[in-house]
Amino acid sequence: MATKATSPAQAKPAESKGSGGLNPAWVIPLLFIIAILFYQFVLGAPDNFEGGDNTKQPLPGNYYGMVYHGGPVVPILITCFLTVIVFSIERLFTLAKANGKGNSDAFVRKIRSLLDKGQIEEAIKECDKQKGSVGNVIRTGLVKYRQLADDSSLNKEQKLAALQKEIEEATTLELPMLQKNLTIIATLASASTLFALLGTVLGMIRAFAALGTSGQPDSAALATGISEALINTAIGIGTAALATVSYAYLNSRVDDLTYTIDEIGLSLQQSFATYHS
């Protein structure tokens, strides 16, 4: 009966949080639509071009018009850029929530102090106050700790193994919530470069086509083709750099939380090994 009573408490926090976060299946198509509208009605606005015609050259110093002439790959690159921004912000909020209330180092010290004093109930209350992924995992371990302390049917090694398994399972339930959508950011770090390369190639094709015309080369078409190539290169490289930095930072935040969970989990097992048989 004791085991059944603690199971809902273990599963509920991880399941409720693990289902959170933005769904890429609808976010990315929505951002693509926004990118197309931005490309057509903001970048391609008549005010950005000579004679109010977006088929002509952009006004001197007008970067909107210049980006518009980057060609059909530009909306895809804008989508990549917006996706990196949106999911980076979403991950920052999610990881801040997962970190819980207060300072995580202070929380670790508090739990260790309570374990040394054998105050398991007080440690569980601290986890409830923390309300983060670390608190969720450690609370699950503490509930199992309390249960095993009163269980005389298992020997010490079996109890330690059961406690370790409980902490590992709780950690496994929390990690997907922490790592969700990071793969998208990592993918865009390379995919945006490939899209930029595609735009660059298309621009260079246009430029060389202008050089290959019979008679006098079309200097305007040549300039347009080179400009298209460089614009796509610039947007793609900028997006890739942003995605790389964002992924590295967010992944380090996840690693810090995982390390904290492992640290307290080890303290929990050492405490049980010291004070219980």
C-alpha positions in Angstrom: 0.0 0.0 0.0 2.8 2.4 0.8 4.3 1.9 -2.7 1.0 2.7 -4.4 0.5 5.8 -2.3 3.8 7.3 -3.4 3.6 6.5 -7.1 1.2 9.4 -8.1 3.4 11.9 -6.2 6.4 10.7 -8.3 4.8 10.8 -11.7 2.6 13.9 -11.5 5.2 16.7 -11.4 7.3 15.2 -14.2 4.3 14.5 -16.5 2.7 17.9 -16.0 5.9 19.8 -16.8 7.1 17.4 -19.5 4.0 18.1 -21.6 4.8 21.9 -21.6 6.6 24.0 -24.2 5.8 25.2 -27.7 4.8 22.7 -30.3 7.1 23.0 -33.4 4.4 21.4 -35.6 2.4 24.6 -35.5 5.0 27.2 -34.4 7.3 26.8 -37.4 4.5 26.9 -40.1 3.2 30.0 -38.4 6.6 31.6 -38.4 7.0 30.8 -42.1 3.7 32.6 -42.9 4.9 35.6 -40.8 8.2 35.5 -42.7 6.4 35.5 -46.1 4.2 38.4 -45.1 7.2 40.3 -43.8 9.1 39.7 -47.0 6.2 40.8 -49.2 4.7 43.7 -47.4 7.6 45.1 -45.3 10.8 44.4 -47.2 8.9 44.6 -50.6 7.0 47.8 -49.8 7.1 50.3 -52.7 8.6 53.0 -50.5 11.8 51.0 -50.4 12.5 51.1 -54.2 13.1 53.6 -57.0 9.8 54.7 -58.6 7.8 52.7 -56.0 8.4 49.5 -58.0 9.9 46.6 -56.1 11.2 45.1 -59.4 13.6 48.0 -59.6 16.7 48.9 -57.6 16.3 49.7 -53.9 16.7 53.3 -52.8 20.3 54.2 -51.8 21.0 53.0 -48.3 17.6 51.2 -48.0 18.4 47.9 -46.5 14.9 46.6 -46.6 14.9 46.8 -50.4 18.4 45.3 -50.5 17.2 42.3 -48.4 14.1 41.9 -50.6 16.3 41.5 -53.6 17.9 38.5 -51.9 15.4 36.4 -53.7 13.0 33.6 -52.8 15.3 32.0 -50.2 15.1 35.0 -48.0 11.7 34.0 -46.4 13.1 30.6 -45.5 16.1 32.3 -43.9 13.8 34.7 -42.0 11.8 31.7 -40.8 15.0 30.1 -39.5 16.0 33.3 -37.7 12.6 33.7 -36.1 12.5 30.1 -35.1 15.9 30.4 -33.3 14.7 33.5 -31.5 11.3 32.1 -30.5 12.6 28.7 -29.2 15.6 30.3 -27.5 13.2 32.6 -25.5 10.9 29.7 -24.8 13.8 27.6 -23.5 15.0 30.4 -21.3 11.6 30.7 -19.6 11.3 26.9 -19.3 14.7 26.5 -17.7 14.2 29.4 -15.4 11.0 27.7 -14.2 12.8 24.3 -14.0 15.5 26.0 -11.8 12.8 26.7 -9.2 12.5 29.4 -6.6 15.6 30.8 -4.9 19.2 29.9 -5.4 19.9 26.3 -6.4 23.2 26.2 -4.5 21.5 27.3 -1.4 18.8 24.7 -1.9 21.5 22.0 -2.3 23.1 23.1 1.0 19.8 23.2 2.8 18.8 19.7 1.7 22.2 18.3 2.7 22.0 19.9 6.1 18.5 18.5 6.7 19.7 15.0 5.6 22.5 15.1 8.0 20.0 15.9 10.8 17.7 13.2 9.6 14.9 15.7 9.0 13.3 14.0 6.0 9.9 15.7 6.3 11.5 19.1 6.5 13.5 18.3 3.4 10.3 17.3 1.5 8.8 20.6 2.5 11.8 22.4 1.1 11.4 20.6 -2.2 7.7 21.6 -2.3 8.8 25.2 -1.8 11.5 25.0 -4.5 9.0 24.0 -7.2 11.6 23.1 -9.9 13.0 20.1 -11.6 15.6 19.6 -8.9 13.0 19.8 -6.2 10.7 17.4 -8.1 13.4 14.7 -8.5 14.7 15.0 -4.9 11.2 15.0 -3.5 10.6 11.7 -5.3 13.9 10.4 -3.8 13.0 11.6 -0.3 9.6 9.9 -0.4 11.3 6.7 -1.4 13.9 7.3 1.3 11.2 7.6 3.9 9.5 4.5 2.7 12.6 2.3 2.6 13.7 3.5 6.0 10.6 1.7 7.5 10.9 -1.4 5.2 12.3 -4.4 6.9 11.8 -6.8 4.0 14.9 -5.6 2.1 18.5 -5.6 3.1 20.7 -2.5 2.9 22.1 -3.2 -0.6 18.6 -3.8 -2.0 17.3 -0.5 -0.4 20.2 1.5 -1.9 19.5 0.0 -5.3 15.8 0.8 -5.0 16.6 4.4 -4.0 19.1 4.8 -6.8 16.6 3.5 -9.4 13.9 5.8 -8.1 16.1 8.9 -8.5 17.2 7.8 -11.9 13.6 7.2 -13.1 12.6 10.6 -11.8 15.5 12.3 -13.5 14.6 10.5 -16.7 11.1 11.9 -16.5 12.4 15.5 -16.0 15.1 15.6 -18.7 12.8 15.5 -21.8 11.2 18.7 -20.5 14.6 20.4 -20.1 15.9 19.3 -23.5 12.7 19.8 -25.5 13.2 21.9 -28.7 17.0 22.2 -28.2 17.4 19.8 -31.1 15.6 22.3 -33.4 18.0 25.1 -32.4 21.0 22.8 -33.0 19.6 21.7 -36.4 19.1 25.3 -37.5 22.8 26.1 -36.7 23.7 24.0 -39.7 20.5 24.1 -41.8 20.5 27.9 -42.0 24.0 27.8 -43.5 22.8 25.3 -46.1 19.8 27.5 -47.0 22.2 30.5 -47.3 24.4 28.4 -49.6 21.4 27.7 -51.8 20.6 31.4 -52.0 24.2 32.2 -52.7 24.3 29.6 -55.5 21.1 31.0 -57.1 22.5 34.5 -56.9 25.7 33.5 -58.5 23.8 31.7 -61.3 22.0 34.9 -62.0 25.3 36.8 -62.0 27.1 34.5 -64.4 24.0 34.4 -66.6 24.3 38.1 -66.9 28.0 37.7 -67.9 27.1 35.1 -70.5 24.7 37.2 -72.5 25.6 37.9 -76.0 27.2 41.3 -76.7 27.5 43.7 -73.8 27.0 42.1 -70.3 24.1 43.3 -68.3 25.8 45.2 -65.4 22.5 45.7 -63.5 21.7 42.0 -63.7 25.2 41.1 -62.7 25.1 43.4 -59.7 21.6 42.0 -58.7 22.9 38.5 -58.8 26.0 39.2 -56.7 23.9 41.2 -54.2 21.4 38.3 -53.9 24.2 35.9 -53.2 25.8 38.1 -50.5 22.5 38.9 -48.8 21.6 35.2 -48.4 25.1 34.5 -47.2 24.9 37.2 -44.6 21.5 36.3 -43.2 22.4 32.6 -43.1 25.7 33.0 -41.4 24.1 35.4 -38.8 21.3 33.0 -38.1 23.8 30.0 -37.8 26.0 32.0 -35.4 23.0 33.0 -33.2 21.7 29.4 -33.2 25.1 28.0 -32.2 25.6 30.4 -29.3 22.0 29.9 -28.1 22.3 26.1 -28.2 25.7 26.2 -26.4 24.3 28.4 -23.6 21.0 26.6 -23.2 22.7 23.2 -23.2 25.1 24.3 -20.5 22.1 25.4 -18.4 20.6 21.9 -18.8 23.9 20.3 -17.8 24.0 22.5 -14.7 20.6 21.4 -13.6 21.4 17.8 -14.3 24.6 18.0 -12.3 22.7 19.6 -9.4 20.2 16.7 -9.5 23.0 14.1 -9.6 24.8 15.9 -6.8 21.8 15.8 -4.4 20.9 12.3 -5.5 24.3 11.1 -4.5 24.1 12.9 -1.1 20.7 11.2 -0.6 22.1 7.8 -1.2 25.2 8.4 1.0 22.9 9.7 3.8 20.8 6.5 3.6 23.9 4.3 3.6 25.2 6.1 6.7 22.1 6.3 8.8 20.1 3.2 7.8 20.7 -0.5 7.6 
